[in-house]
């Protein structure tokens, strides 16, 4: 039995409301709130980045797994906002948690599905018997150009998952990936902000790949939406995961436990992993979960999971995702947000 033995998430405390962004650019805040179903988003502090978020999320995962970090055989961070262009993020994480120098370490990138990529590989290495424990993190401090539609959703956060064969809290029953060369979103070298193809990022990109991956894994597993208790899809905004869930035949009740984007924003590589963490916070033994990631460029990874009795032993050993979202909020204005995100620089 191979699956998740520990999970954890981290949510930055700083937030900015949609109205605060809209008033600076003369935009219609109600239209963004209705159209994209967004209320507010997280903002990383100046001393927070993908590495620090990964460290905090992993510490929470280790609390639930209760393993010796020296036995972790691989460490993977998936992100599209690694703080260094040339220097791995994972080596810092590995040293902080106490992994040994012979750990296999790599950084993953594939737009917003980099986190699920790491999960796919870490799970596969454990299943193959090449490592005892595998660690995968999806985390981002995502970017959006000033005044761009992305700015209303691009947020910060992450989730970490430890895979193993003992004291498994959720088995991985099936995996599936679906990918095409669909260029809906990109950022060239030396450019600070990504560009996107507007509405093209919807039907030909997000919806095609999420439905392709979800339908593929359900066919592979011989399952239907009615066989699942919960579904998590990538959340670029509040509207897309609700729409695609209904397209696939899932109900609002199956979607809502992992639906975080209205009050979290889009954490890019951390989006669907954080939704999975939130769902595990409330799932019961025997529950079936479907997670479908999405990354522009474009591709989706899917996982079928079954929750075990072990979940009740570890669930409350680390902070729940929604508890972090609700607690210790610090709302900031656009000027502070711009300073934190280096949209404005102090003159030398």
N, C-alpha and C positions, 0 to 999 in steps of 0.2 A: 504494500500500500504506500503510494508516493503522493505527497501533497504538501500543503501549507502547514507548517508547524508553529509559525509565529507571524504576526503582522502588526504593523504600527503606522501611524500617520503623523504628520506635523502640519499645523496651520499657523501662519504668521498672525500676530495680533493686530497689525495695522490694517485699516479698511478705508475704502473711499466709495461713496455712493455714486450711482449713475448720474443723479442730478448735479453733483459737484463737477463732474467732467463735462456734462452737457452745457452748463451755463457759461463755461469758459469759451466754448466754440459756437455758442449761439444755436445749439442743436435742440431738437424737440425731445426732452427727456422722456415724456410719457410714451412716445412712439418706440423708443428703445426698450422701455420697460415692458410694453405690451408686445412689440414685435419679436424681441429677443428673449423676453421673460427673464430679465436681469434686474436685480435690486442694488447689489453692491459687490465688491470684490476685495480679495486680500491684496496687500502690498508688502513686499519685503522691506525690512529696514536696511539702512546703508551697509550694515555689517552682516547681512544675510545673503546667501547665494545658494546655488544648487547643492554645494557640498555641505553647508551647515544644515540645510533642510534635510538632506539625506542622512546626516549623522543623527539628528533628533528623531526622525522616523524609524531609523534602524534601532536606536536605543529602546524605543517602545516595542518594536518587534522582538528584541532580545528578552525583554521583560516577560513576554508571553511565551516565548519558546523555552526559556530557561536552559540554554545550552552553553557550552564552553566556546567562545568565539574563535579560539585557536583551532577548532575542528571545522570551521567553515572553509570549504575548498574552492569557492569562487565568489567574487564580488563584482557585481555589475550595476552601473548607474546609467539609466537611460534618460537623456535630456537633450533639448535643443538650446539650452542656455548654460552649457558648461562654462565656468568662469575663465578658463584658459583655452586659447586656440591650440596651443601646443603644450600640454601637460595634462595628464589624466586626473580626473576627479576621484576615481575609485581608490587610488593608492592612499589618499588622505583618509578616506572613510575606513579603509582596511586597517590602517595603523591606529586610528582613534578607537576602534572597537576592540582591538587586540588580536586581529587575525595574524597568522604567521607569515613570514616572507615567502613561503612556497605556495601561497594562495594564487589562483588564477584570477587576474583582474583585467577588466576591459570597460571602456566607455562606449555606450551605444547611442546612435542617432538614427532617427527615421521620423522626423517631425514629431507628432504627438503620440505615436505608438512605440517610441523608444523604450518606454517603461515595460510594456508588455513583451517586447523583444527580449529584454533581460530576463523576464519571468519565464518565457518559453525556453531559453537556453539553460538557465539555472535548473529548472525542473527536469529538462532532458538529461543533464549531466548527473543529477541524482538518480534518475530512473535507470541510466546506463551503468550505474555503480562506479562512476569515475570520481565522484566526490561524496562525502558523507552528508554535508549540508551545503546548500547553495543560497546565496543572498542576491536579491534583485530589488532595485529601487527605481521608481519613476518619479522624477522631481523636476521642477522648472521654476524659474523666475521669468515668465514669458514677457515678450516685448510687443508693443503696439505703437506705431508712430503717432505723434501728437495730432489729435483731431480725426484720426482714422477710426473706422468702425471697430477695429481690433482693440482699441484702447479701452473700450467699455467692458471688455471681458478678460483681457490678458492679465492673469493673476499669478499667485505664487503658492506653492505647497507641494507635498509629496507623500508617497506611501512606500513602505518597505515590506518585503515578503521573504521569509525564510522557508526553504523547502527541505524536506527530509522524509524518513520512513518510519520514524518513531513518534508517538504522541501527535499524530496528524489531526489537525482540527478541520481540514477540508481536503478531501481527495481531489486530484485532477483526473477526471474520467475520460475526457477527450480534448484534443486541441485541433485547431484548424486555422489556416491563414489564406488570405485572398489578396492579390496584389496586381496592379497594372501601372503602366507609366502614364499617370494622369497629373500633369503639372498645374495644380490649382493654387499652390502656395510655395514660396521660395525666398531664400535670402542669400545673395551672393557674398563672396568674401569681401571684407572691408565695409560692408553695409551694416548699419546698426539695427535697422528695422526690416522686418520681412515685408514682402509684397504678396498680394493675393488677387485672385481672378474674380472677385466680387461674387455674384450669384452662381458663377460656374463652380464654386466650391461646394455648392449644395447637391443638386441632383446627380450630375455626372461624377462627382467625387465622393463626398461623405455618404450619401444615401446608397449609391451603387455599391460601395465597398462594404459598408456596414451590413446591408441586407445580404450581399453576396457571401460574406463570412458567416453571418448568423444562420442563413439558410443552409450553407454548406456543412456547418458543424451539426445542425439538427438532423440533416439527412444522414450524415455519417454515424450519429449516435442513435438514429431511429427514434427521435423525440420530436415533440411538438411544443409550442408555447405553453400549452396546458400542463405539460410535465414539469414546469419550473415554478418555483415559488417567487424567484426574483430575477430581474434582468438589469444589467448595467451596460450602457453604451457610452461611447465617448461623448463629452459634453462641451462643445465649443461655445454653446450658449444654453439658455434654458429651453428653447423651443425644439431644437433638433432631436435631442434624445426622446422627448415625448412623441414627436411626430414619427420617428423611425420605429419606436416601440409599437405604436399603433399599426404602422404599415406591416410589421412582422406578425401581429396578432396578439401582442401582450397588452395587459390592462394597466391602468394608471397605478393600481395597488401593487403590481409587480415591479413597476418602475421607480416609485417614489422613495424607497429607503436609500437607494444609491444616487438619487437625483439631487446633487449639491450645487450645481452651477448658479442658480438664482441668487444665492447668498455667498458663494465662494468665488465664482468666476471660472474661467478656463485655465486650469493649471497645466495645460498641454500634456507632457508625458506623465504627469501625475493625475490626470483627469479620471480615466476609467479605473486605475488602481485605487485612487481615493474613494471612488464610488463603491468598489469591492470591499474596501476596509469598512466603510460605513454600513454596508449590508451585513458583513460578518458581525458587526457590533450588535445586531438584533436578530440574526438568524438562529434557528433552532436545529438540534440534531435531526438529520434526515432531510433537511431542506436542500433543494436543488437550485443552483445559481448558474446563470449564463452571463459571462462578461465578454463584451466585444469592444476592442479598442479601435482607434482610427488614427492614421497618420497621413498627412498630405503627401502627395507624390507618386502613388497613393497605395495604402494597404490597411488591412485590418487583421488582427489576431483574435481568435475566439477560444474560450475555455469553458468547459462544463465542469462544475464542481459540486460535490456532495458534502454537506456539513456533517461532522461526526459528534459523538458525545463529548469529546475532549474540549469542544468550544466552551462549554459551561465552566470548565476549570480555569480557563485563561482569559476569558473575555474582559474581565474587570481588572486585570493586572496592569493595564496601561490606559491612558485617556481615550475615550471614544471620540470619533471624528466630529459628530454633531455637538458634543460637549465642548470641544475646542472651538468650534465655530461660534458657539453662543457665549463663551466666556471671555472676559478680559479684552473686549474690543476697544480699539483706540481709533476713532474716526479722524481723518486728516483732510485738510483742504487741498486744492489742486496745486498750489505752490509748493507745499511740503511734499506732495506726491511727486511732482516734477523734480524736486531736489533729490529725493530718495532714489528715483529711477534714472538720474543723470540726464534728464531731458534739458536741464539748464546747468551750466557749469560756472563756477566762481572764477572771476577774472583774476589772473595772476598779477 
